[in-house]
Amino acid sequence: MSNINARARGIPRLIDNAATASQNASLIDDEVTREAITINVAAPFLRALAASEAREAGLIAKLEKAKGYLAEANCPRPCNDRPYGFSIGECVGAGECGCSDGRHLQEISDSEVGHE
């Protein structure tokens, strides 16, 4: 156990000198030291990546919700004698919409966001 504690005390030095540690195989020759370096060096980056992915997923969900609201909204100027209450989504789906709301819906529906 004291061997692990001795190695743990040396971890900050290894982190401060990560380039030297990566070049000196004797410092990272055993599994415990490699794992400690990975945990202390890689963990902050992995946490930041996970937070970024969660934020992106939240934004994509909000975009999908906004697309739904926009598609369900009444078209401000229905074409081809459509009755008032014809939705923007129906206009876009029929290929008849020329209003700015319809163009916005078409643009965000055709975008690559959330469809990787």
C-alpha positions as CSV (number, residue, x, y, z in Angstrom):
1,M,0.0,0.0,0.0
2,S,2.8,2.4,0.7
3,N,4.1,1.8,-2.8
4,I,0.8,3.1,-4.2
5,N,0.9,6.1,-1.8
6,A,4.4,6.9,-2.9
7,R,3.3,6.8,-6.5
8,A,0.2,9.0,-5.8
9,R,2.5,11.7,-4.2
10,G,4.5,11.7,-7.5
11,I,1.4,12.2,-9.7
12,P,1.4,16.0,-9.6
13,R,5.0,16.0,-10.7
14,L,4.0,13.7,-13.6
15,I,1.1,15.9,-14.6
16,D,3.2,19.1,-14.5
17,N,5.8,17.3,-16.7
18,A,3.4,15.4,-18.9
19,A,5.6,15.7,-22.0
20,T,8.6,14.4,-20.0
21,A,6.6,11.6,-18.5
22,S,5.3,10.5,-21.8
23,Q,8.8,10.3,-23.2
24,N,10.3,8.5,-20.2
25,A,8.9,5.0,-20.4
26,S,10.2,4.1,-16.9
27,L,7.8,6.6,-15.3
28,I,4.7,5.2,-16.9
29,D,5.8,1.6,-17.2
30,D,3.3,0.2,-14.8
31,E,-0.5,0.0,-15.0
32,V,-1.2,1.9,-11.7
33,T,0.8,5.0,-12.8
34,R,-0.7,5.0,-16.3
35,E,-4.2,4.8,-14.8
36,A,-3.5,7.6,-12.4
37,I,-2.1,9.8,-15.2
38,T,-5.2,9.0,-17.3
39,I,-7.6,9.8,-14.5
40,N,-5.9,13.1,-13.6
41,V,-5.1,14.3,-17.2
42,A,-7.9,12.9,-19.3
43,A,-10.8,13.1,-16.9
44,P,-11.3,16.9,-17.1
45,F,-11.4,16.7,-20.9
46,L,-13.8,13.8,-20.8
47,R,-16.1,15.8,-18.4
48,A,-16.0,18.8,-20.7
49,L,-16.8,16.7,-23.7
50,A,-19.8,15.1,-21.9
51,A,-21.1,18.5,-20.8
52,S,-20.7,19.8,-24.4
53,E,-22.6,16.8,-25.8
54,A,-25.4,17.2,-23.2
55,R,-25.7,20.9,-24.1
56,E,-25.8,20.0,-27.8
57,A,-28.5,17.4,-27.2
58,G,-30.5,20.0,-25.3
59,L,-30.2,22.5,-28.1
60,I,-31.2,19.9,-30.7
61,A,-34.3,19.1,-28.6
62,K,-35.2,22.8,-28.5
63,L,-34.8,23.1,-32.2
64,E,-37.1,20.2,-32.8
65,K,-39.7,21.7,-30.5
66,A,-39.4,25.1,-32.3
67,K,-39.8,23.3,-35.7
68,G,-43.0,21.7,-34.4
69,Y,-44.4,25.0,-33.2
70,L,-43.5,26.7,-36.5
71,A,-45.0,23.9,-38.6
72,E,-48.3,24.0,-36.6
73,A,-48.7,27.8,-36.8
74,N,-51.3,29.2,-39.2
75,C,-49.9,30.3,-42.5
76,P,-50.1,34.1,-42.8
77,R,-50.9,33.9,-46.5
78,P,-52.2,30.5,-47.7
79,C,-51.8,29.9,-51.5
80,N,-54.3,28.3,-53.9
81,D,-57.4,29.4,-52.1
82,R,-56.5,27.4,-49.0
83,P,-58.7,28.3,-46.0
84,Y,-57.3,30.4,-43.1
85,G,-55.9,28.0,-40.6
86,F,-53.9,26.1,-43.1
87,S,-50.7,25.4,-41.3
88,I,-47.2,26.5,-42.4
89,G,-46.2,22.8,-42.2
90,E,-49.0,21.9,-44.6
91,C,-47.9,24.7,-47.0
92,V,-44.3,23.6,-47.0
93,G,-45.3,20.0,-47.3
94,A,-47.4,20.9,-50.4
95,G,-44.6,22.9,-51.9
96,E,-46.8,26.0,-52.0
97,C,-45.4,28.2,-49.3
98,G,-43.7,31.4,-50.1
99,C,-43.7,33.3,-46.8
100,S,-40.6,33.9,-44.7
101,D,-41.9,31.5,-42.0
102,G,-42.2,28.8,-44.5
103,R,-38.7,29.4,-45.8
104,H,-37.4,29.3,-42.3
105,L,-39.1,26.0,-41.6
106,Q,-37.8,24.6,-44.9
107,E,-34.2,25.7,-44.0
108,I,-34.2,24.2,-40.5
109,S,-35.9,21.0,-41.8
110,D,-33.2,20.6,-44.5
111,S,-30.3,21.5,-42.2
112,E,-27.8,18.9,-41.0
113,V,-28.3,19.9,-37.3
114,G,-29.4,16.9,-35.3
115,H,-29.3,14.5,-38.2
116,E,-25.7,13.2,-38.1
